[in-house]
């Protein structure tokens, strides 16, 4: 309804905060997909990037929000070349090895390969590791396994920190 009200045509996201009293407060609107879009894709089965391009070409969506079904739970972790032990300072250097995780319910979005030089001029994110399961517990188990199996050598990463968070009882 917000997009219609302002005459916006295209794909994008609207961010809101849910208040304790059940009301919503507007934060922002982005005319692009968010970095977390794989989580939505996994629980809806929709290819948001493809739909964004189709809508940009003037094609209407053949479905409404009420037609979108959510199935299961998905969770994303971002693997960065950064040192959690040094206030998460970005790390620079050469990635000597990268082995993304594979398996049921897993997705790893990345554009890295061995020999990549991580410089101080760009974001040090190496990959987004996303797990989908029937429920939160299964998604968490799959994400833990995926991170344990992800190989990223040559740079300090936040992999250990991510695994600690996934085992931290208040987070679980």
MOFEN-V990222 format. One record per run of one state. SS is the DSSP state (H for helix, E for strand, C for the rest). FROM is the first residue (numbers start at 0). TO is the last residue. Records with the same first field share a line. If there is no record, write none. Layout:
# MOFEN-V990222
SS->FROM-TO / FROM-TO
This chain:
# MOFEN-V990222
C->0-0 / 6-11 / 18-22 / 30-35 / 44-46 / 56-63 / 67-71 / 80-80 / 86-87 / 90-91 / 94-95 / 99-104 / 110-115 / 118-123 / 133-134 / 149-149 / 153-157 / 167-171
H->1-5 / 36-43 / 47-55 / 64-66 / 83-85 / 135-148 / 158-166
E->12-17 / 23-29 / 72-79 / 81-82 / 88-89 / 92-93 / 96-98 / 105-109 / 116-117 / 124-132 / 150-152
